[in-house]
Amino acid sequence: MSLFSRFMDGWRKYRKPGYYDEFDYHWTMTIDLDKCTGCEACVTACQAENNIPIVGEEEIAKGREMQWIRVERYWEGEYPNAKLSFIPMMCQHCDAAPCETVCPVGATYHNQDGLNTQIYNRCIGTRACAVYCPYEVRYFNYYDHEWDSPLEQQLNPEVTVRGKGVMEKCTFCIQRIREAKDVAKDDDRRRVQDGDVQPACVQSCPSKALVFGDRKDTESQVYQSMNDPRNYRVLDELNTDSSVFYLKKVDA
Amino acid sequence: MHRPMTTETFKLGYNDIHDDVIRSIVKTGPKYYIALATAGGTTLLCFFFPWFYQLYYGIGAAGMNHPGVWGTYLASFIFWIGLSHSGTLLSCVLHLTNSSWRKAMYRSAEAMTLFSLVVAATYVMVHVGRPWFIHWAVPYPNQMELWPNFRSPLMFDVMAIATYITGSTIFIYMGSIPDFAAVRDRTSGWRNTMYTLLSLGWRGTDKEWHRLHWAYTFLAVLIIPLAVSVHSIVSWDFAMSIVPSLHQTIFAPYFVVGAIYSGTAGIVTVMFVLRKSMGFEQYITKLHFDNLGKLLLVLSLIWTYINGVELFTAWYSGTSEEYEALNYKLFGYYSWLYWEMIIFCAVLPMLMFSTRFRTSFVPMLILSIAINIGMYTERFLIIATSLSRQYLPDAWGTYVPSPVEISIMLGSFALFTTLFLVFVKIFPSVSMYEVKETMATPKMEPAAPAAGSPA
């Protein structure tokens, strides 16, 4: 096949409507804010699973905290009638992600599972993705981080430890998704079934507020959940087409 | 713009120009060495030393944090790119419009372009987290079969700046060839060897002059759109994001005007220094300051207008995030910097309505420095205020530069000065042949002048 026809094939494929939505899987998460208690178990689980560095007091005071998932708190009203609401926020795995277009080296891209992935090896640290991300969920390694003994013993061998000058963010625990896909393949199953894979945050949620699964599987729990009438997406007006759906808290 | 040179220049003969300019290259006093040693030492101490510290420990040595992931490094980058703008661009425009007053000053203005670009390119390395992989942003065939992301405005930036550096290097070099030849004919030793190589065997025949002129005009036409595109592309780094107060279509013209504005102010500063330090009082005159002052005034008015438009569109959008960004810019943590910028870049330049002000050297020097301080502030504010107030209030924060950043910022001026000091000893910093073009042809003496200097 000539170079030209290869190019034209690629171009036609690229121009086909729906090219970007044709994923093998379409991993999606829903967060039921009615069930969320704001306990931050997800934050801790994520920290342990993904080798997220513990930056220390000083760095946090400088505003360099690292949590791939964080629980945002918002206060409304004055003291006697104050009302607190919170919302867990992590990478929304946007299908039209602003961060993906801006990376000059393509270190962040959309994979065949509809995940927004970050390639640490390729990252040169321009931090443009963090600027372009409207959800502010990208975290930068300002230093080479160290784990005080014995914490280095609990590092997850499935996950890269990131060095200085590299951007990182929530991956929907891609290492678990990979493993589930491998197991599914070895079992002669064609696809990963609902419930085969859970990210650390979903697994650790005591009130089952977080649901994770494949949107393409219409039987899946996440598909039912994302079609709940209370569903909305954060900053949907920016047309990022994110993969995390929130179920609105209904005040009694 | 057609206006004869002031009478002072006409008193000079061709040989005086040769003598004056070549003296500035060949005769080096202790003052020069002191200046060079100071600038070089400061560069090492304030620029390279903190940078190596940062490379070793990580970019955390700078003050950047979670919402403010971009900081003064990027602001300085835009500042230097902006400063680079007027040199070559102004030189090209004035060349094409046949403005004779350009001729005495354009060489050093173009050098300013070149060295600003070098400093800006260095800033890219300082800015990124892993500069040892910076070549990945350049499209080159490689074993990994990986290409840069052609959709990325940052990648456009790399290409645009590389093109601009190449273009302006060729432009300044080509315009200097006849002068290199003139210096070659009047020097000896290693200098003669160097200028023989640099002058590419220039003999000053009619054919050579014709080709030089043609190629020079061609490059001038080529560089003008290039210069405009470079800063438009720099602005897209910001405008293509969806950050409130950055996502604006006005950004490309805003940045281009801002760049020419600060660049022209930079030229005024450099002109003043060159005039005093190199003894070029007869070449760089009140006329130049007057004309540059008029240009600065126009640019200042355009810049002020665009700033107004920026505020207006933010208000007119009616969205809460734009309101917040606008409110934060005008009255928030960095507001004192905003008002400083307005005073330095919009209010003070109004003084240039007065001819007396434009033709006084020291006030123009002070104003030009004030404008560049204001323009640096502008670049800092574009980044700092916008990133501090984005969509999710939980992620709001402030960013304050660290001592390492401030040191590198000051050090970059020393780096620029060092490069410039080296330049004035290699390049004839006033274009000799073009200054001669503005003078009346002298009557031929019976005894022929020095052979081999037809230029």
Interface residues (C-beta under 8 A of the other chain):
Chain A: E59 K62 G63 R64 E65 R70 E72 R73 Y74 M89 P98 T101 V102 C103 P104 V105 G106 R122 C123 I124 G125 T126 R127 A128 A130 V131 Y132 P134 Y135 E136 Y139 F140 N141 Y142 Y143 D144 K164 G165 V166 M167 V234 L235 L238
Chain B: Y57 G58 I59 G60 G63 M64 N65 H66 P67 G68 V69 W70 H127 V128 G129 R130 P131 F133 I134 W136 A137 L146 W147 P148 N149 R151 S152 P153 L154 M155 D157 V158 D237 M240 S241 I242 V243 L387 Q390 Y391 L392 P393 D394 A395 G397 T398 Y399
